[in-house]
Amino acid sequence: SSAASDVYKRQIDMSKDKLITPSYCCILAANFLLYFGFWLLIPVLPFYLEEIFGVSNTTIGIVLSCYTIAALCIRPFSGYFLDTFARKPLYLVAYFIFTSIFAGYMLAGTLTFFIILRVIHGLSFGMVTVGGNTLVIDIMPSSRRGEGLGYYGLTNNLAMSIGPMFGLFLHNAGASYTTVFSYALVSGILGIIMASCVKTEYRPPIKREPISLDRFILIKGLPGGLSLLLLSIPYGMTTNYVAMYAKQIGITAETGLFFTFMAIGMAVSRLFSGKLVDKGKITEVIMAGMYLVSFCYFGLTACGWTIEWNYMFTTAFFFAISLLLGIGFGTMFPAYNTLFVNLAPNNQRGTATSTYLTSWDVGLGIGMLTGGSIAEISSFKYAYLFGAVLTLVSMFYFKFKACLLYTSPSPRD
């Protein structure tokens, strides 16, 4: 009977550590469908604004940036709301608003109305992404948090690989913009259905503390947030200007493959990085990713000089860098996310997640602005050199400052 009791206890312990559950699978599907609708429109909206409203490239950039600014503004508050009220209802409401805007785009008859919709879309996106990230942490065992977040992020990478290609395929095939928006709308509706199937445990109402800064920003996470912000600046340059950089230095190969290889690298790295994080190697995984990313950006800068020596070598090196960049960032993402969550008590998981995402978004915005400004003064080669130097600054800061504060904190159940 004693042996049978031990076996039963082991079975109970194993069930507590089970990651792949129906709710977990549903939220993975919901996240994929959310980002699929998002990425589907990314390459199509500039054409839409140009052809329907006849605006200039400068105006297109301003209109599209409203989305990012709105998402950035709502993130700190979304963390507070998610920590104060029931998380799943807020997540579903934000998901519903996000999806409804796709239908609104079909009715946008003026540029002003479109901008208003774009701002609301950004606000709902900022809330739903923080909500989904927080909810998935609630339903997974803390012992497998790094692995679980890795798979969760992988759904975004898959959507990033498929969504833009599908959107451009529809546009190039002559599909109307109403048809394109309809596909995004259907994706969102299916996502809401999957999200509604997620089962969460009851969280008793918490006593509201006086509103203070740490209810909106995780103070303990600021050193890590600064290092993440510095890393996201060159990443912002990459997503927006790498195709222009390739054209400027003379690479004639299809630069769209850069993002394909990058997505593959992220997908591969997430399969093992999360497991290492769950073994307590959070800071070690982040440092390994930093070493690789720093090498990649110096290599990306070097392409501006090696192209004059050997075109074939530079082209191959250029795409190899994209794969390694994906591995580097894909390694760090679940580690950084887990780091922020582990620093916070349960009633501040939303705040931790919003701090993590806000740090990343601020850096992306700075990267968009500084990359274009430096290229305007000199060239993209020196813009990426600036980004490479920032990765070194981030690496040394994390190693000698943040790493001493975050020596593999234990998960908080």
N, C-alpha and C positions, 0 to 999 in steps of 0.2 A: 504493500500500500504506500510505503514511503517512496519507492521508485516511481510509482504511478503519479504520486503527488508532485514529484520533481519534474516529471515529463509535462504535467499539466501547467505548472508554473512557467516552464520554458516556452510552452505554446502561447501562454498569455503574454509573456515578454516579447516574443516574436511578433505577435499581432499588434502590439503597441508600436513596433518599429516598422510596420508595413507601410510602404510609400505608395505603391500603385493601388489606389482604391477608386471606386466609381466617382466619388466627388473630385478626387485629384485629376482623373481623366477628363471629367466634365470641364474643370477650370482650365486645363490645358487646351481643350478644344475651343473654349470661349475666348481665350487669349489669342489663339491662332486666328480665329475668325475676326476678332477685333482689329488685329494688325493687318490682316489681309485686306480688309476694307480700307484701312488707312493707307497702306502702301500701294494699293490699286490706283489711287487717285494722284499720288505724288508726281509721277511723270506726265500726267494728263492735264492737270489743272493749269500749268502755264499756257498750254495750247488753248484751253478753254477761255482763259482770260483774254488772250490775244485775239482769238477769232470771234468771240461773242461780244466782248466789250471794247475791243480795239485799243487796249492800253499798251504803254511802252514797257520795255524790259525793267526799267527802274520801278515803275508802278507795280508790276507783277511781283517783284521782290518784296516791296513794302506790304502789299496785300497778303501775300503768303506768310510773311513773317508775323502777321497779327496772330496767327494760330499758335506759334511758339511762345510769343510774349504772353498770351492769355494763359497757356498751360503753365508757364513759369510762375505767373502771379498767383494761381490758385493752389499750387502744390503745398506750400506751408500750411494753408488753412485746411486743405483736404486731410492732411495728417491729423490735425486737431479734431476735425469732425469724426473721422474714422475711429479715433481713440475715445471719443466721448459718447457717440451714438452706436446703434447696431450697424455692423459693417456691411453685411450682405444687402440689406435694403438700400443703403447708400450706393453700393456698387451697382445694383440693378437699375436704380434711378439714373445714375450717371451714364450707364451703358445705354439705357433707353434714349436719353437726350442725344448722346453721341450718334446713335443710329438714325434718329429722326432727322438730323441735320442733312443726311444724304438725300432725303425726300425734299428738304427745303431747297437744296441746290437746284433741283429741277424747276422750282418755282421762282428762282431769283431772276427778276426782270431788270434790275438795276445793279450797278456796281456797289452802291451804298448798302443795299439789302444783302448782297453777297458778303461784304465785309462784316456786317453784323452777324450773319450766319457763321462766318469764319471765326469770329471771336468766341461765340457761344460754343462752337465745335472745339476750340482750343481749351476752353474752361472745362468742358465735359471730359475731354481727353485727359487733362491733368488730374481730374478726380478719379476717373475709371481706372487709369493705370496704377495710381497709388492704391486704390481699393483692391484691384486684382492682386497686386503684389503682396498686400497685407493679408488678404484672405487666404492665399495659397500657403502662407506661413502658418496661419491658424490651423489648417487642416492636415499639415504634414508633421511627422514626428521630428522633434528637435534634433535627434541623433542623426537624421539624414537630411538636414536642412540645406546644406551645401549642394548635395546631389539633386535634391528636389528643385531648388532654385535654378540649377543648371539646366534641367529638362524644361522648366518653365520658360527660361530665356530662349531655349532652343526653338520654341514655337514662334517666337518673334523672328528669329533668323530664317526659319522656313518661309514665313510670310514675306520677309524681305526678299527672299530669293525668287518667289513665285509671283507675288503681287504686281511689282512694276512691269515684269515681262507680260503678264496677262493684260494689264491696262494698256500698254503700248500696242499689244497685238490687236485689241479691240479698236483702238484709235486708228491704227494703220490699215485695218481691214474696212474702215469706213463706217464703223458703228457710231450712232449718234451719241451725244453726251448724256442724253437721258438714259440710254441703254447702259452706258458705263456707270452712271450713278445708281441705276437699278441693281446692277451686280453688287455694288458696295452695300446697298440697302439690304439685299437678301442675305449677304454675308453677316451683316449686323444683326438681323432678325434671328438667324440661326444661332448666332453667338449668345443672344439673350436667352434663348431656349436652353442652351447648354448651361449658361450661368445660373439659371433658375433651378437647375437640378443639383447644384452644389449644396451639400448638407453641412451645416456648421453647428458646433456645440453652443448651447445657451451661455451667454455672457451676462452675468448679473450687472445691473446698473452700477456704475462707479461713482464715487463721491467726487463732484466737480471741485477741482482746486482753483484758487484764484488765477486768473489769466496772467501768464507771464511769458517771457521769451522762450523758455524751454518747453512750452506747450506747442510751439510752432516750429522750433528748430531744436534738434538734439545737440545740446551744448557739447557733450562728450565726443560727438562725431565731427566737430569742426576741424580738428587737425587732419583727420582722414579725408574730410570733405575738400579741404584745400588741395591736398595731393591729387585727389580725383579730378578736381576742377582744372588743375594744370595739365593733366593728361588729356582731358576732353577738348582742350583748345586745338591741338594739332588734329584730333579726330574730326572736329568741326571743319577744319580746312580740307581734310581728306574727302569727306562726303560731298562737299560743295565744289571743290576746285581741282580735284585730281585729274579729271578729264581735260580741263583747260591747261593744266600743267603738262600733261602728256603731249598735247598738241603743240604747246609752246616750245618744248625741247625737241620735237620732231618724231615722236613715237606715233606711227600710223596704224598700229594694230587696234582692234576693237577694244576700247578702254572699258566698255561695259563689263568685260570679263574680270576687271579688277574687283568689282563688287561681288561677282559670283565666287571668285576664289576666296575673297574675304569672308563671305558667308559660310563657305565650306570650312574654312579654318576655325571659325567660331563654333560651328556645329561639332566638329571633331573634338575641340578642346573641352567643350562642356561635358563630354562623356566621361572624362577622367578628373577634371579639376574639382568638381563638386565632391567627389569621393575623398579627395585629398583634404578638402576643407573640413569634411566631417570627421577626419582623423585628427583634427586640431591644428592643421598646418595652414591656418588662414594667412598670417603675415608672410610665411614662406612662399605661398602660392602667389600672393600679390607681388612680392619682390621678383619672383621668376618671370612673371608677366611684364613687369617694368623693364627688366633687362632686355627682353626680347623686343618690346615696343620701342625702346630707345635706340636699339641697333637698327630697327626697321626705318625709323625716320631719318637717321643719318644716312642710311643706304638710299632712301628715297631722294634725299638731297643730292647724293653723289651721282644719281642718274643724270643730273643736269650737266655733269662734266664727262661721265663715261660714254655718253651718247656720241661725243665727238671722236672717241677712240674706237668703239665697236658697237654698231647698231643692234646686231643680233643678241650680243651678250646683255646689253642694257635692257632690251625688251623682255628677255627671259628673266633678268634680275628684277625688273619692275613688277612682273606678275608673281614672282616668288615672294617678293616683299608683301604683296597683298595677302597671300596665304598665311605668311608668318604674322602679319598684323592681326588677322582674324584669330589666330591661335593665341596671340598675346592678350588681346582685349577679351576674348572669350574665356581665357583662363582667369582674368582678374574680375570680371563682372560678378559671378556668383560669390567670389571671395569677399569683394567689397560689400555686396548686398548683405551677406551673412554677418560681416563685421559690424555693420551699422545696427542690424537687428539684435545681435548679441549684446550690444552696449546698452540696450534699452530694456526697461521692464515691460511686462506684457501690455500694460495700459498705455504704452508709448510706441508700439510697433508701427502704427501709422505715421507718427512723427519721425521715427527713424527712417522709414521708407521714403517719406517725402524729402527729408534732408539729403538722402543718398541721390535721389533723382534730381533735386534742385541743384545740387553741386554739379552734376553732369550737364544739366541744361544750361546753366550759366556759362560754363566753359565752351559749350557748343556755340552759343551766341557770340562770345568773344572771338572764337575761332573764325566764324563767318565774317565778322567785321575786320579783324586784324589781317586775316589772310588776303582779302581783297585790297586792303589799304597798302600793305607791304608790296603786293604785286603791282599795284598802280605806281608806286615809287620806283621799284627796281624790277623784280621778277618773282614768279612763284617759287623758283629755286631757293631764294633767300627767305621767302615766307616759310617754307618747310624747314629751312635751317633754324629759323627762330623757334619753330615748333619742336624740333629735335632738342634744342637747348632746354626748352621747358620740360621735356621728359626727364632730362638729367636732373634739373632742379627738383622736380617732383620725386624722383627716385631717392635723392640724397635727403630730402626733407622727410620722406616717409621712413627711411632707414634710421636716421639719427634723431628724429623727433617723434613722429607718430608711432613708429614701431615700438618704441620704448613704452608707450602708453597702452598699446593694443597687443600685448604679447598673448595672442591666441585666447581671447576671452571665451569663457564657457557659455554654451547655449542656455538661454533662460526659458524654461517651460511655461 
